[in-house]
Amino acid sequence: MSAGPYNYSYIFKYIIIGDMGVGKSCLLHQFTEKKFMSDCPHTIGVEFGTRIIEVAGKKIKLQIWDTAGQERFRAVTRSYYRGAAGALMVYDITRRSTYNHLSSWLTDTRNLTNPNTVIFLIGNKCDLEGQRDVTYEEAKQFADENGLMFVEASAKTGQNVEEAFLETARKIYQSIQDGRLDLYAADSGVQHKPSQPGRNTLTNDQQSNKDNCAC
């Protein structure tokens, strides 16, 4: 890709993980496109999206890899864990089975990413309160016990979607500032790209994600 008018200081790699049908792709689409796709086909392998955000006055490009939740794709999707600075681990608050599988997803994440990878737990579909099968309190306890950030969100309404992606970025940036994240390590999930002077500042990158959204 030629050097375009993109003005950002860092690139952060994210992965989105969780069972099939929890709304991973819908969360990605809501974050990058500000839209909800109600009829998303399931992801086959991996989907991709980008967006430029701002943290502490720095422009940061998020490269977000949305992985398939089906077991038959695990061998493919596991390769995307390596070099992830942030991992959004998603379950569906209306399906307890997706919550029960979080320990397995967390084990994979901890085994395949670097120790400083920021893991954010998202309970999706909080707009379906009447169908709730997992309480906020038990999920919060799971997050606290495992040192995870946590929020309930809705890919449909957009509630807390921005918060999850941005808070993850803030924590990664803080790790850089504290010296805990080595920018030169191959598996850090972060690239430093000094902003080019004279370029116009963009708040959103041209979207690189595919047109079709997959849940």
C-alpha positions, 0 to 999 in steps of 0.5 A, spaced: 500 500 500 502 506 498 503 512 503 496 515 503 494 521 507 493 517 514 495 520 520 496 516 526 502 514 530 501 507 532 497 501 529 494 496 535 492 489 533 485 486 536 482 480 535 475 478 537 474 471 540 468 467 542 463 462 540 459 462 534 453 467 534 455 471 540 455 477 535 462 478 534 462 480 527 456 485 529 460 488 534 466 489 529 461 492 524 457 497 529 464 499 531 467 501 524 461 502 520 456 505 526 451 500 523 447 494 525 446 488 521 441 484 523 442 478 518 449 476 518 452 470 516 457 466 520 464 468 519 468 463 515 475 463 518 477 470 519 474 477 517 477 484 518 476 491 519 480 498 521 478 504 524 482 510 527 481 513 534 484 518 538 488 516 545 491 521 549 492 526 543 495 520 539 491 517 533 491 510 533 489 505 527 486 499 530 487 493 526 481 488 528 481 481 526 474 477 527 475 470 528 470 464 527 467 461 533 466 454 530 471 449 533 472 446 525 476 453 524 480 453 531 486 451 527 486 457 522 483 462 527 489 460 533 494 463 528 491 470 529 492 470 536 499 471 536 501 478 536 495 481 538 495 487 543 488 486 545 483 481 545 475 482 545 472 476 548 465 475 547 459 471 550 451 472 549 448 474 555 442 470 553 445 463 552 449 460 558 453 455 554 457 461 550 458 464 557 460 457 560 466 456 554 469 462 556 474 459 560 476 455 554 477 461 550 481 465 555 486 459 556 487 459 548 488 467 549 493 466 555 497 461 551 497 464 545 498 471 546 503 475 550 503 476 557 501 484 556 495 483 551 489 486 554 483 482 554 476 485 555 470 481 556 464 483 553 457 480 554 453 482 548 446 482 546 444 486 553 438 489 549 435 482 550 434 483 557 428 479 558 431 473 555 437 474 559 441 467 562 447 470 565 447 475 570 451 481 570 454 479 577 457 473 575 460 475 569 463 481 573 466 476 578 469 472 572 472 478 570 475 480 576 477 473 578 481 473 571 484 480 571 479 482 565 476 488 564 468 487 563 462 491 560 455 488 557 454 491 550 449 491 545 451 491 537 444 492 535 443 499 539 451 500 540 451 501 547 458 500 550 461 498 544 465 504 543 467 503 550 470 496 549 474 498 543 477 504 546 478 502 553 482 496 550 486 501 546 487 506 552 490 500 556 494 498 551 497 505 550 498 506 558 502 499 557 507 503 552 507 509 556 509 505 562 514 501 559 511 494 560 510 493 552 516 493 548 514 496 541 520 492 538 518 485 540 515 481 534 509 479 538 507 486 542 501 487 537 503 494 536 507 498 531 509 505 532 508 509 526 511 517 527 505 521 524 507 525 517 507 532 518 503 536 513 498 531 513 490 532 514 488 528 521 482 523 520 478 521 525 476 514 521 480 510 516 477 508 510 474 501 512 478 495 510 473 490 512 469 486 508 462 488 506 458 482 509 458 482 516 458 475 519 456 473 526 
